[in-house]
Amino acid sequence: MLPPDWGREYRNVWLGITAEDQAHFNQRWQYLQNIPSGIKFISYEPALGPLHLPKHDPLPNWVISGGESGPKARPINPQWVRDIIAACWQRGIAPFHKQWGTYNSNPLVVEHGLSIEDAKDLDKHGKGGGLVDGKLIREFPLPIR
């Protein structure tokens, strides 16, 4: 619930939704996009399918991506992360890749054939590592003035 005076907007409040795939994004974004707030963000985690951002405004200010963690973690496709980061950069949105969730989803293992132990030595950023093609992608949106 939003406070009764929300129409004036609270620029210091960041509102977000979780969208684990396109269907959930489409369902939830239709509500969030119409609520005034300082920052709107998408938590694309656990990423369970590809996600395509709108080609027009309104757009989120921030997209956080990540894989599922835990003993029964479902895999994330590294290309989904690359695609959402590229889409963010094309549209002026800050991308933040938190983690792969498990080393079984880390591209060092699934694409480059490294052992989990070797991947752990090279990528210690978050659960399952967090490097995307050798880089840490952790941007934040600029505050709205």
N, C-alpha and C positions, 0 to 999 in steps of 0.2 A: 504494500500500500504506500502510496505517495502522500505526503502531508497536504492539507487543504490549500496551502499557499504555493504549491509547486509551480503553478503557472508563471511565477516570477523567476523560476529556475534557480538552482543552486549551482553556480559555476565550479565550486570546489568538489562536487560529487561526481564520481565516475560510475556510470551504470553499464552493466554488461549482461550478456547471455552466454550460455554454453551451447555450442553447436558442434556435435560430434560428426555430423555429415550434412549433406546438402538439404535433405528433407527437414531436419531439425533447424537448420539455419533459416530456411524459407518460412517455417512456421513461427519461429520466435522473433526474427528480425522485423517482421511486419509490425510488431508491437513496440519494440525498442526504438525503431527509427523515428517514431512520432512523439517520443517523450523528450522534452528539452532537458539537456544536461551538459555539463562542462566537457566531459569525455564519454564517448560510447565505445565499448570494446566487445570483442568476440573472443571467448575462450574456446578455441578449437582443440579441445582435449577432453577426453581422449579422442584423438582423430581416428575415426573408424571407417571413413570413406572420403573421397575427394570433396573439396569445398570450393565453390566459385563465388567470388564477391560480385555485387552488382556493378554494372558498368557506368552507373550514373548516381548522382546524389539522391538521397543522403547516404553517406558512406561511414563506416566506423572509423574511429581515430586510431585504433590499436587492435591488432590480432595476435593473440597468444596461441602458439601451437604446441602440441605435446602428445606423446604416446602414453598408452595405458601402462601402469606399473602393477606389480603384485604377481603372485604365483600363477594366476590364470589370465595374465595380460594377453589381450588380442593384439596381433601385429599391426604396425603402422607402416604404410608404404612410404619410403623416403621421398618418392617423387611428389606425393601430396604436399609435403612440407616445402619442397623446392618451388612447387607451383604457387602455393599461397604466399610465400615470401616474394616471388616475382610479381604476383598480382598486387601485393601491398606496395611495393616500390613503384610500380607503374601508376598507381592511384594516389600516391602521397600518404600512405598509411604506414604507421610504424609497426614492423613485425618483431615478434619476440618468440624465439623457439626455446622453450623451457627445457625439454628433455625428450629422449627417445622412449623412455619408460622402462625398457629392458634392453640389454645388449643384444638380445635376439632380434631386435628391430633396428639396431644401429647399422647404418650403411657400411661402416668399416667391416662388419661381420657379414651382412647379407649381400653386399655388392662387391666388396673387395676381398672376401674370403679370409679375413683375419680371425684368429681365435678370440674367444670372449676375453681371455686374460690379456692378450695383446691389445685389444680394443680398450680395455680398462686402463692400461698403461698410457695410451695415447689420448683418451677422451674421458676425463673425470668430471665433466660438467653436468651434474644432475643425474637422476636415475637413468641408467642405460646410456649415459653420455648425452651431450647436447650439441656437438659440433655438426655443422651443415657444410659439407664439402670443405672441411678443414677450418671453418670460421665459426665463431660464436656470434649468432645473430640475436642480439638482445637490445632492441631499440625501445624507446619510450616516446609517447606522443608529446608534442609541445603543448604546454598549458595554454588554454584559451584565455585571453585577456579581456 
